[in-house]
Amino acid sequence: MRSIRVRSDAARVGRRRLVAAAALWGVAAAWARAGDAPADPASDAPEQRVKAAVAVPMPASYAEALRTWRRPEDINAWLAERFEYDLPRALQLSESQRARSGTLPIHEPDAFFASPRGVCVDMARFAVESLRAIDPQRKAGYLMIEFNPATLQGQTLRRHWVAGFERDGALYVFADSKRPGHLAGPYPDTAAFAADYARYRGREIVAVRRLPTYERQRRQLATRQPRESAPR
């Protein structure tokens, strides 16, 4: 009788483990769907927000944030809760307007924290500089994505900025104005990310570059380097 009861108990434990594994798989699949749903190709504005599964610190000031945050996920979770997209600013920063009147200043991280409203490059700068401050070993940097040009309200849009970092030898991408809170990766290189992101955005990517800064002078120097491979 004892051996039968032991086998029965083991079977119940096994079933519970299967149920738990299925539940975890369902959560993971839901997160994957949240990041991979088709996007409107004409805009960099958020279409979905990926919220953290557990509560994350929401500090009262940027100085407190740099003392409190420990991981890229902390920054990403704050962006998912707070970021607001600024369409008029996006149009002012378009290729068309930049050719006519030059660039606008990109928001300083502390100013962005106080008023988290902006566009992709504002978010990327905030994420990169914050991660460099709290965890330099992650080698945070910018990914500048160059799409085939698209037109929004008569303005030409071509470039999109996100933040990247390294973990266990792989590339991860976050701080994307299109999907705040989403952490993409791991990827072996930028070409793999570009292929995945082109499918999500529904736009052809001409090039993607990893850069140490968003500043225009550095971008001009970077264009002299051979472009990294990207899907065509």
MOHURA-V717592 format. One record per pair of residues at least 12 apart in sequence whose ideal C-beta (glycine too) atoms are under 8 Angstrom apart, sorted by the first residue. I is the first residue (numbers start at 0). GAP is how many residues later the second one is. D is the distance in Angstrom with one decimal. If there is no record, write none. Layout:
I | GAP | D
I | GAP | D
//
This chain:
26 | 26 | 7.4
30 | 19 | 6.7
33 | 14 | 5.8
33 | 16 | 5.1
33 | 145 | 7.7
33 | 148 | 7.0
34 | 13 | 8.0
34 | 15 | 6.5
34 | 144 | 6.1
34 | 147 | 4.5
34 | 149 | 6.5
34 | 165 | 7.6
35 | 164 | 6.1
37 | 162 | 7.5
37 | 164 | 6.3
38 | 139 | 6.1
38 | 140 | 7.9
38 | 161 | 5.7
38 | 162 | 5.2
38 | 163 | 6.2
40 | 109 | 6.6
40 | 160 | 5.8
40 | 161 | 4.2
40 | 162 | 4.7
41 | 108 | 5.7
41 | 109 | 7.9
41 | 110 | 5.6
42 | 109 | 6.4
43 | 41 | 7.4
43 | 46 | 6.5
43 | 75 | 6.7
43 | 76 | 5.1
43 | 113 | 7.5
43 | 116 | 5.8
43 | 133 | 5.1
43 | 134 | 5.6
44 | 40 | 4.2
44 | 42 | 6.6
44 | 45 | 7.8
44 | 132 | 7.0
44 | 133 | 7.4
45 | 37 | 7.2
45 | 39 | 5.8
45 | 131 | 6.4
45 | 132 | 6.4
45 | 133 | 6.7
45 | 134 | 5.5
46 | 131 | 6.6
46 | 132 | 6.9
47 | 131 | 5.4
47 | 134 | 7.7
48 | 31 | 4.9
48 | 130 | 7.3
48 | 131 | 5.2
48 | 132 | 5.3
49 | 30 | 6.0
49 | 129 | 6.5
49 | 130 | 7.4
49 | 131 | 3.7
49 | 132 | 4.5
49 | 133 | 7.7
50 | 26 | 7.5
50 | 29 | 5.7
50 | 30 | 7.6
50 | 130 | 6.1
51 | 21 | 7.0
51 | 24 | 8.0
51 | 25 | 4.2
51 | 28 | 7.2
51 | 129 | 7.1
55 | 17 | 7.4
55 | 18 | 5.5
55 | 21 | 4.0
55 | 22 | 7.0
56 | 12 | 6.5
56 | 17 | 6.3
56 | 21 | 8.0
57 | 20 | 6.6
57 | 23 | 6.8
60 | 52 | 7.4
61 | 47 | 6.5
61 | 48 | 4.4
61 | 51 | 4.0
61 | 52 | 7.3
64 | 13 | 7.3
64 | 48 | 6.5
64 | 65 | 7.2
65 | 64 | 6.8
65 | 67 | 5.3
65 | 68 | 5.9
68 | 61 | 7.0
68 | 65 | 5.2
69 | 64 | 6.4
69 | 65 | 7.1
70 | 63 | 8.0
70 | 64 | 6.9
71 | 55 | 7.6
71 | 59 | 5.6
71 | 63 | 7.4
71 | 66 | 6.5
71 | 68 | 7.8
71 | 93 | 5.6
71 | 100 | 7.0
71 | 102 | 5.7
71 | 111 | 7.2
72 | 110 | 6.7
73 | 60 | 8.0
74 | 51 | 7.8
74 | 52 | 5.4
74 | 55 | 5.2
74 | 56 | 6.2
74 | 59 | 8.0
74 | 99 | 7.5
74 | 100 | 7.1
75 | 51 | 7.5
75 | 98 | 4.8
75 | 99 | 6.7
75 | 104 | 7.7
75 | 105 | 5.5
75 | 106 | 7.7
75 | 107 | 5.9
76 | 104 | 6.3
78 | 37 | 7.4
78 | 44 | 6.3
78 | 47 | 7.6
78 | 48 | 7.0
78 | 96 | 6.1
78 | 101 | 4.8
78 | 102 | 6.4
79 | 100 | 4.5
79 | 101 | 2.8
80 | 100 | 7.9
81 | 34 | 4.3
82 | 33 | 5.2
82 | 34 | 7.7
82 | 35 | 7.8
82 | 40 | 6.1
82 | 94 | 7.1
82 | 97 | 4.8
83 | 32 | 6.4
83 | 33 | 4.3
83 | 34 | 8.0
84 | 32 | 7.6
84 | 33 | 7.7
84 | 34 | 6.9
84 | 92 | 6.0
85 | 31 | 5.1
85 | 32 | 5.3
85 | 33 | 5.8
85 | 36 | 8.0
88 | 15 | 7.2
88 | 29 | 6.3
88 | 30 | 5.4
88 | 33 | 8.0
89 | 29 | 4.6
89 | 30 | 8.0
89 | 62 | 7.7
89 | 67 | 7.5
90 | 61 | 7.1
90 | 62 | 6.0
90 | 64 | 4.9
91 | 12 | 5.8
92 | 26 | 6.1
92 | 28 | 7.3
93 | 58 | 7.6
93 | 61 | 3.8
93 | 62 | 5.8
93 | 63 | 5.5
94 | 54 | 7.0
94 | 60 | 7.5
94 | 61 | 4.2
94 | 62 | 6.8
94 | 63 | 5.2
94 | 64 | 7.7
95 | 58 | 7.6
95 | 59 | 4.7
95 | 60 | 4.8
96 | 58 | 6.4
102 | 113 | 6.3
105 | 15 | 5.5
105 | 16 | 5.9
105 | 19 | 5.3
105 | 108 | 6.1
106 | 15 | 4.4
106 | 18 | 7.0
106 | 19 | 7.3
108 | 16 | 6.7
108 | 17 | 4.8
108 | 20 | 4.9
108 | 21 | 6.0
111 | 13 | 7.5
111 | 14 | 4.6
112 | 13 | 7.2
118 | 58 | 6.3
119 | 40 | 5.4
119 | 41 | 4.6
119 | 42 | 7.0
119 | 56 | 7.4
119 | 57 | 4.2
119 | 58 | 7.7
120 | 40 | 4.2
120 | 93 | 5.4
122 | 38 | 7.8
122 | 40 | 7.8
122 | 52 | 5.0
122 | 53 | 7.7
122 | 54 | 5.2
122 | 57 | 7.6
123 | 18 | 5.8
123 | 37 | 4.1
123 | 38 | 5.7
123 | 39 | 4.8
123 | 51 | 5.3
123 | 90 | 6.7
124 | 89 | 5.8
125 | 49 | 7.1
126 | 13 | 7.3
126 | 36 | 3.9
126 | 47 | 6.4
126 | 48 | 3.3
127 | 12 | 4.7
127 | 13 | 6.4
127 | 14 | 6.0
127 | 35 | 4.9
127 | 47 | 7.6
130 | 32 | 7.1
130 | 34 | 6.0
137 | 27 | 4.0
137 | 28 | 6.1
137 | 29 | 6.7
138 | 26 | 6.2
138 | 27 | 4.7
139 | 23 | 6.3
139 | 24 | 7.2
139 | 25 | 4.7
140 | 22 | 7.5
140 | 23 | 5.7
140 | 24 | 7.5
140 | 69 | 5.5
140 | 70 | 6.4
140 | 71 | 5.7
141 | 19 | 6.1
141 | 20 | 7.7
141 | 21 | 6.6
141 | 22 | 7.3
141 | 68 | 7.1
141 | 69 | 4.6
141 | 70 | 7.2
141 | 71 | 6.8
141 | 72 | 5.6
142 | 18 | 7.2
142 | 19 | 5.0
142 | 20 | 7.2
142 | 21 | 4.9
142 | 30 | 6.3
142 | 47 | 6.7
142 | 50 | 7.3
142 | 65 | 6.0
142 | 66 | 7.1
142 | 67 | 5.8
142 | 68 | 7.6
143 | 15 | 6.0
143 | 16 | 7.8
143 | 17 | 5.8
143 | 64 | 7.1
143 | 65 | 5.0
143 | 67 | 5.6
143 | 70 | 7.7
143 | 75 | 6.8
143 | 78 | 7.9
144 | 14 | 6.8
144 | 15 | 4.5
144 | 16 | 7.4
144 | 17 | 7.0
144 | 49 | 7.2
144 | 52 | 6.8
144 | 60 | 6.0
144 | 62 | 7.9
144 | 63 | 5.1
145 | 12 | 6.0
145 | 13 | 5.7
145 | 59 | 6.9
145 | 60 | 4.7
145 | 61 | 4.6
145 | 62 | 7.1
145 | 63 | 7.8
146 | 12 | 7.5
146 | 13 | 6.6
146 | 54 | 7.5
146 | 56 | 4.7
146 | 57 | 6.6
146 | 58 | 5.9
146 | 59 | 6.6
147 | 55 | 6.5
147 | 56 | 4.5
147 | 57 | 8.0
147 | 58 | 6.1
149 | 53 | 6.8
159 | 18 | 7.8
160 | 53 | 6.4
161 | 12 | 7.2
161 | 13 | 5.9
161 | 14 | 4.7
162 | 12 | 3.9
163 | 29 | 7.9
163 | 46 | 6.5
166 | 18 | 8.0
166 | 19 | 7.2
167 | 18 | 7.3
169 | 15 | 6.1
169 | 16 | 3.4
169 | 17 | 6.3
169 | 18 | 6.6
170 | 14 | 5.9
170 | 15 | 6.7
170 | 16 | 4.5
170 | 17 | 7.3
170 | 18 | 6.6
170 | 19 | 6.7
170 | 21 | 7.9
170 | 22 | 6.2
171 | 12 | 6.8
171 | 13 | 3.6
171 | 14 | 6.1
171 | 15 | 7.5
172 | 12 | 5.9
172 | 14 | 7.4
172 | 20 | 5.8
172 | 24 | 7.8
177 | 23 | 7.2
183 | 12 | 7.0
183 | 13 | 7.5
188 | 39 | 7.8
189 | 18 | 5.0
189 | 19 | 7.6
189 | 20 | 5.8
189 | 38 | 5.2
189 | 40 | 7.9
190 | 17 | 7.6
190 | 37 | 6.2
190 | 38 | 4.5
190 | 39 | 6.2
190 | 40 | 7.9
192 | 15 | 6.9
193 | 14 | 4.4
193 | 34 | 7.9
193 | 35 | 8.0
193 | 36 | 4.3
193 | 37 | 6.1
194 | 35 | 7.6
194 | 36 | 4.8
197 | 32 | 7.7
197 | 33 | 5.2
203 | 27 | 7.4
203 | 28 | 6.7
204 | 25 | 4.8
204 | 26 | 6.1
205 | 24 | 6.6
205 | 26 | 7.7
206 | 20 | 4.3
206 | 21 | 6.8
206 | 23 | 5.4
207 | 20 | 6.1
207 | 22 | 5.3
208 | 13 | 5.5
208 | 16 | 7.9
208 | 18 | 7.1
208 | 19 | 6.3
209 | 18 | 7.7
//
